[in-house]
Amino acid sequence: MPRHTASRFAPAAIATLMLVFGWTEGAVAAKEGAAFGVNNFSGSGECGSADLRWSDEFIDGLLDALDDHGWDSTERWMNSAVDGRDWTDSSLEVWGADENDPYAVDHADVGMISSHGAHVHSSAGYYSYFVMGDDNTSEDCRPNSTDQMLFGNTSAGDLEVLILAACQTAHHDVWTDGGYFHVRERDGSLSTWLGFHGDSYDSRSDANRMEDYAQTSFYNGLGDNWIDEMYRNPIGWNNTQCPTAVVFCEDGRDCDRQFDYGGFDDRFKVALSDVKRISTYYYISGCNPSNGGTLP
């Protein structure tokens, strides 16, 4: 199937698009993974939505693969253990604690969440958000990519790769208007943001796809395998599952190397020392999901 890319300078196929925004590697550090899943939303003290069924299987697909490859630590958090503070930076909210080891996502090198997600593209802003498992009234049940998320920041964060198994978490319209620039720092470590344009599916078959993706993406195919494995075109119209990838880098060639040849054990095709001044968006042209326009 044809792919496309697009790139943009500081704030379009696989198609690629590019956006441009205007640390030094040291000793080998421990390899750490953290995964968060929410199935329960409709009960007391929960964040309010329809319950899911397969989030535990989604995150176990990643964690089992990391364990099989001898990673130093893997953390697993489900349902009420998934809090807004775990995904919110302390520089953006007083209650944010996303660097908290072992409970939060930004202490890890590779992070993941499986949950509900959505996006906003209006006068109110351009961002994606996803839903937590614990309705702590002092925090936010739905942290978003503009106001609360900042990962891999040099002062308090290590995250390099983020997998978002939730609807509308790498949405084309949000990317086009710069809605994912806020999640990274120019000199930070975050390089790879994997999600979906439009809605994604909660099913055993998709959880199996996640496991296949994780097991085959340690040395290359970090972005390419994501789009290959998670693409799904059921019978009907306007219901395709459209996996997408955003890579932050210094120039488009580095983004392409990370997308094609990066892996969980080989994350440095975009070097930690690189300035993350642009982003490139990878997608399948013509993909037509529910709750998202047809990709160009």
N, C-alpha and C positions, 0 to 999 in steps of 0.2 A: 504494500500500500504506500502511496507517496507520502513523504514527510516534508515539513517545512519549518523554517526558523524565521525569527524576526529579532532585530536588535534595536535598542534606542540609546541615544546619548542623553545622559543625566535625566530626566524623564526623556507587530505589528502584525511547506511549509514543511520525514518530518520537515514542517515549515519552521523557519526560525525568524524571530524578530529581535531587535537590540535596543536597550535603553542605556544611556551613559550617565553615571553620577560622578560628579567631580568632587608586623610582628615578626618577629623574626623566628624562623624555624630553629628549634634547638634540639636537645636530646630527645630520644624516642620516649614518648609518654605512654601510660597505660591506655589500652583501648577500651572505651566505655560506651555502652548502649543503654538507652532508656526508652521504654514503650508504655503508652497509656491507652487504655480502652474503656469505653463506656457503653454498656448495654441498657442500663436502667435509668430512665428519665422521668417516669410518670408518678413516682411515689413521693411520700413525705420527705422533705429535705433534699430532693433532687431538682434538677434544673428545668424540667418541664418540656417534654416532647414525646413523640412516640418511641416506645422501647425498640432497641435493636436486638439482634440475636447473635451475631457472629464476630463482634469486636474482639473478644478474647482469642478467637482463632486467627484473626488478622495479625494481632501483635505477637502471638506465639510463633507465627511463621517467621518473623524477623528475629525474635530472641533465640529461637532454636538454631537458626542459621549462625548467629553470632557465637553462641555457645559451641556449636560444632566446629567452628573455626578458632576456638581457643581464646576468645576475647576475655580480657581481665575481669570485667564486671558487666553484668546485665541486670537492669532493674525493671520490674513489672508492676504496674499500678492499674487497678481496675475500679470503676464505678465511684464510690464515695471517696476513694483515695486520689481522685483526679480533681484538683482544685484550681481555681483561677490563678492563685499565686504561683503555681507551678509553671505557668505559661506567660507570666507577666514580669517585666523587668523592673527592678527596684528603682531605676532612674526615672521611670514613667509613672509609677503608682507607689504610694507609701507602703502598700501591702504586698507589692510584687516581690517574689523571691525565686525567680526562675533559675538561679545559679545554685540553689540549695542542694547539696549532695547528701543523700542519694535520691531525694524526693522529687526533684524538679528536672526539667528537660535540658537546661543549658549547661549542666555540669558534664553532659555526655558529649561524645564525638558524633554519634548517630542517634537521632531521636525519631519517635513516631507517635501518632495518635490515630485511633479509629473511633469515630464518633459521628454525630450530626455536624454539618457545616452549612454555611450560606454566604452570600456576598451582598454588599451594598454598592450601588453605582448610581449616585444621585447627588443633588445639592448638599446632602448630608455628608458626602465623602465617598471615597473609593477604597474598599477594603473587603477582606474575607474574615470570617470568624468561625469558631467551632465551639461546641457546647461541652461544658464540664460535667462532672458527675456529682459534685457536692455544691448545694445551694447555700454557701456561706454568705450571709448577708453583708459581711464586711468586705467581700471580694466581688468579682464579676463572674457570672456564669458563662459569659460569652466574650472572652477576650478577643480583640481584633488586631489585624495586622498593621493598623496605622497608629493607634493610640496606646497600645499596651505591649506589643511584642517587639523585642530587640534581642537578637540571638548572636552568639559568638562575639559579643563586644569585648574589647581588649581589657576592660577593667574588671569584668566579672562574667565570663562566659567562654565555653569551649566548643559550642555546637558547630559542626561543619555540614552535616547532611540532615535534612528533615523530610520525613515521609508523612503525608497527610491523607489518610484513607477516610475522606469525608467529602461531602458534596461541595463543589464550588470553591475549593481551597487554592486552586491555581487558575483562576478565572481570567479569560482573555481580556475582558473589558477592564477589570481591575488592574491587570498588568499594564495595559495600554496607557492608563492614566497615572502610572507610577505608584499604585497602591501597595506594591511589595518592596519598594525601596526602603521603607522605614524599618523593615525587619533586620537589616544588616547594617554594619558600619563599613566605611570605606577601607579601614585598616583591620577589620575583624576577620573572623575565621569562617563565617557562614558562606558557603558557595553554592549549595544545591537545595532547591525547594521543589519537592515533587507532590503533585496533587491532581486535581481534576477541574476541567472546564465543564460547568453544568453538573448534573446530578451523577452520583456513583451508586453502585449496588451493594447491598448488604446480603450476602449469600455464601453458602459453602463453596460454590465454584469460584467465587471471587477471592475468598480466603485462601483457597488452594493456589490461585494465581499469585497471590501475595507471597506465599511460601516458595513457589517456583522462582519468582523474581529474586527473593532474598538469597536463595541458594546459588543462583547463577551470577551474582553481581559483586563478587568480592574483588576481582582483579580488572574487570572492564564492564562496560555496558551499564554504568550507574544510571544514566538517563535513558539511553536507548532501550535497554531491557524493560525499564518501567513502562514505556509507551507500548512496546511489543506485547508484554504480558498482560497489562491491565486493560488494553483496548477490547471492547466487547460490543458487538452489533447484533442485538436480538431481532427477531422478526417484528416488523412494524416500522413506524416512522417516528422521528423526533425522540428517540429513546436510546441512542448510542451512548456507551460509556467512553468518555474522551479523556484519557490520561494526558497530562501536560507536565512540562518541566520548566522551571526558571533557574538559570545558572548565572551567578554573579561573578564577574571576572574583570581583568584589566583590559583585555581586548577579545574580540570575537573568536579568534583562533583558540585562545585558552578555554573559553566557554565550550567550544566544540570538542576539544580534547577531554574536558571533564565529562561532558555528556556521553561521548562515545567510549572513552578508555578509562575513565575513573571507576573506582569500585570502593566497597567498604574498607578493604585493606589497602587500597591504593587511591586515597582521597585527594592527592596533592597535584593533580594535573592543573588545577588552580592552586598555586602555592599559597601557604599561609601569609607569606610576605607580599603577595600581590595586592594592589589596590583594587577593591571591588567597585570600580567606577561605572561599569555598565552591567546590564543584564540582557540575556538572550532567552527568548521564549520558544520552546519546542512543542510541536503539536502535529496532529494528523489533519491535513487540509480536507475540508468538507465534512468533518465529523459533526454530527448534529444531535446534541443531547437534549434531554428534558431540562428545562430551566436554564438554558443557555443558547445563544445564537449559534448558527452554523459557523464553524471556524473557516476563515478565509483560505 
